């Protein structure tokens, strides 16, 4: 059975274009895998805390040396990592906000980046341990960032590709709903984005 994890990081609620695009991607995946299950995680709603010294220290402490306080400090991180490993397909909603991702998505990234668990080091450099996953990025933006002058200011797509690849998730498809505030483009932007969905 295929398990889909759908991450949402929009502050727009039901008006969110990245959530609408993410939902459309999930529907297409379900069409291809009728028996699939879906787990949704709204990163904005759960308010993942930013990293602090206690959490960081616990992340770098061997498991058998963790105190009860240490274990509690990484409890959420452990849950998020387990959830990620349990997914076969991951759909990540990523609206472009001030040229980059929302801080809720960054907080999730910080909590799943675990040395010895989600990545390791070898003589040839870091090795990602989250392999065998398919990832779809549902990106939305008011302007156009896939080409033209805006491309230099897109720190969403290159960052997510680099980071997810670092953890071993290299099978990635980026889908864009862009130009959502641009006259002459916005009228058909979502239709174009949803029409571009192809499930591998």
C-alpha positions as CSV (number, residue, x, y, z in Angstrom):
1,X,0.0,0.0,0.0
2,X,1.3,3.4,-0.9
3,X,1.5,6.0,1.9
4,X,1.4,9.7,1.0
5,X,2.5,12.4,3.3
6,X,1.2,15.9,2.4
7,X,3.0,18.8,4.1
8,X,1.3,22.2,4.1
9,X,3.2,25.4,4.9
10,X,0.8,28.1,3.8
11,X,-0.7,30.9,6.0
12,X,-3.6,31.4,3.5
13,X,-5.8,28.6,4.7
14,X,-8.5,27.6,2.2
15,X,-7.4,30.4,-0.2
16,X,-3.9,28.9,-0.5
17,X,-2.8,28.1,-4.0
18,X,0.0,25.8,-2.8
19,X,-2.5,23.8,-0.8
20,X,-4.9,23.6,-3.8
21,X,-2.0,22.5,-6.0
22,X,-0.8,20.0,-3.4
23,X,-4.4,18.6,-3.1
24,X,-4.5,18.2,-6.9
25,X,-1.2,16.3,-6.8
26,X,-2.5,14.0,-4.1
27,X,-5.7,13.3,-6.0
28,X,-3.6,12.4,-9.1
29,X,-1.4,10.1,-7.0
30,X,-4.5,8.4,-5.6
31,X,-5.9,7.9,-9.1
32,X,-2.7,6.0,-10.0
33,X,-2.5,4.2,-6.6
34,X,-6.2,3.6,-5.6
35,X,-5.4,1.9,-2.4
36,X,-3.0,4.6,-1.1
37,X,-3.4,6.3,2.2
38,X,-2.9,10.0,2.9
39,X,-1.5,11.7,6.0
40,X,-1.8,15.5,6.1
41,X,0.4,17.7,8.3
42,X,-0.2,21.4,8.5
43,X,3.1,22.8,9.6
44,X,1.7,26.2,10.4
45,X,-1.0,24.9,12.6
46,X,1.3,22.7,14.7
47,X,3.8,25.5,15.3
48,X,7.0,23.5,15.3
49,X,9.4,25.3,17.6
50,X,12.7,26.7,16.2
51,X,15.8,24.8,17.2
52,X,17.2,25.7,20.6
53,X,20.5,24.7,22.4
54,X,18.8,21.9,24.3
55,X,17.3,20.2,21.2
56,X,20.5,20.6,19.2
57,X,22.6,19.1,22.0
58,X,20.2,16.1,22.3
59,X,20.4,15.6,18.5
60,X,24.1,15.1,18.7
61,X,24.1,12.9,21.9
62,X,24.2,9.1,21.4
63,X,20.8,7.6,22.1
64,X,22.0,5.5,25.1
65,X,23.3,8.6,26.8
66,X,20.1,10.7,26.6
67,X,18.6,11.9,29.8
68,X,14.8,11.9,30.2
69,X,14.9,15.7,29.6
70,X,16.9,15.1,26.4
71,X,14.5,12.5,25.2
72,X,11.6,14.9,25.7
73,X,13.4,17.7,23.9
74,X,13.7,15.6,20.7
75,X,10.3,13.8,21.0
76,X,8.7,15.9,18.3
77,X,11.7,15.6,16.1
78,X,11.6,11.8,16.5
79,X,7.9,11.8,15.5
80,X,8.5,13.9,12.4
81,X,11.4,11.7,11.3
82,X,9.4,8.5,11.9
83,X,6.5,10.0,9.9
84,X,8.9,10.9,7.0
85,X,10.5,7.4,6.9
86,X,7.0,5.9,6.8
87,X,5.9,7.7,3.7
88,X,6.4,6.4,0.2
89,X,5.4,9.7,-1.6
90,X,5.9,13.1,-0.1
91,X,4.0,16.2,-1.3
92,X,5.4,19.5,0.0
93,X,3.4,22.7,-0.3
94,X,5.9,25.5,-0.6
95,X,4.6,29.0,-1.2
96,X,7.3,31.6,-2.0
97,X,7.3,34.2,0.7
98,X,9.8,37.0,0.5
99,X,11.8,35.0,-2.0
100,X,12.0,31.9,0.2
101,X,10.1,29.2,2.2
102,X,7.9,29.9,5.2
103,X,9.6,29.6,8.6
104,X,7.2,26.7,9.5
105,X,8.7,24.6,6.7
106,X,12.2,25.6,7.7
107,X,11.4,24.5,11.3
108,X,10.3,21.1,10.0
109,X,13.5,20.9,8.0
110,X,15.6,21.6,11.0
111,X,13.9,18.9,13.1
112,X,14.2,16.2,10.5
113,X,17.9,16.8,9.8
114,X,19.3,14.3,12.3
115,X,23.0,13.2,12.1
116,X,23.3,9.4,12.1
117,X,19.5,9.0,11.4
118,X,18.6,11.0,8.3
119,X,22.1,11.6,7.1
120,X,25.6,10.5,7.8
121,X,29.2,11.2,6.8
122,X,31.6,9.1,4.8
123,X,35.2,9.6,3.6
124,X,33.6,11.1,0.4
125,X,31.3,13.5,2.2
126,X,27.7,13.4,3.5
127,X,25.3,10.5,2.7
128,X,21.5,10.9,2.8
129,X,19.6,8.1,4.5
130,X,16.1,8.9,3.4
131,X,16.1,7.0,0.1
132,X,13.5,5.4,-2.1
133,X,11.0,8.2,-1.8
134,X,9.2,10.2,-4.5
135,X,8.8,13.9,-3.7
136,X,6.5,16.5,-5.3
137,X,6.9,20.1,-4.5
138,X,3.7,22.3,-4.9
139,X,5.2,25.7,-5.2
140,X,3.2,28.9,-5.6
141,X,4.2,32.5,-6.2
142,X,2.6,35.8,-7.0
143,X,5.3,36.6,-9.6
144,X,7.0,34.5,-12.2
145,X,10.2,32.9,-10.9
146,X,10.8,29.9,-13.2
147,X,12.3,32.2,-15.9
148,X,13.2,35.8,-16.6
149,X,14.4,38.4,-14.1
150,X,12.6,36.8,-11.2
151,X,14.5,33.5,-11.5
152,X,17.5,34.9,-9.6
153,X,15.3,35.6,-6.6
154,X,13.8,32.1,-6.4
155,X,15.3,30.6,-3.2
156,X,12.5,28.0,-2.8
157,X,13.1,25.5,-5.6
158,X,17.0,25.4,-5.5
159,X,17.0,25.3,-1.7
160,X,14.5,22.4,-1.4
161,X,16.2,20.5,-4.2
162,X,19.6,20.8,-2.6
163,X,18.3,20.1,0.9
164,X,16.1,17.1,0.1
165,X,18.9,15.7,-2.1
166,X,21.3,16.1,0.8
167,X,19.0,13.8,2.8
168,X,18.7,11.3,0.0
169,X,15.5,12.4,-1.6
170,X,16.7,12.9,-5.2
171,X,13.6,11.8,-7.1
172,X,11.9,15.1,-7.1
173,X,9.3,16.8,-9.3
174,X,8.7,20.6,-9.0
175,X,5.3,21.9,-10.0
176,X,4.6,25.7,-10.0
177,X,1.5,27.8,-9.8
178,X,3.1,31.1,-10.6
179,X,2.2,34.6,-11.8
180,X,-0.8,34.5,-9.4
181,X,-0.7,38.3,-9.1
182,X,0.3,39.1,-12.6
183,X,-2.5,40.5,-14.9
184,X,-3.0,38.4,-18.0
185,X,-1.3,35.4,-16.3
186,X,-3.2,35.0,-13.0
187,X,-6.5,34.2,-14.7
188,X,-5.2,30.8,-15.9
189,X,-2.3,30.2,-13.5
190,X,-3.9,27.5,-11.4
191,X,-5.5,25.8,-14.4
192,X,-2.0,25.7,-16.0
193,X,-0.4,24.4,-12.9
194,X,-2.9,21.6,-12.3
195,X,-2.8,20.7,-16.0
196,X,1.0,20.2,-15.7
197,X,0.7,17.5,-13.1
198,X,2.2,14.2,-14.2
199,X,2.6,11.3,-11.8
200,X,5.7,9.2,-12.4
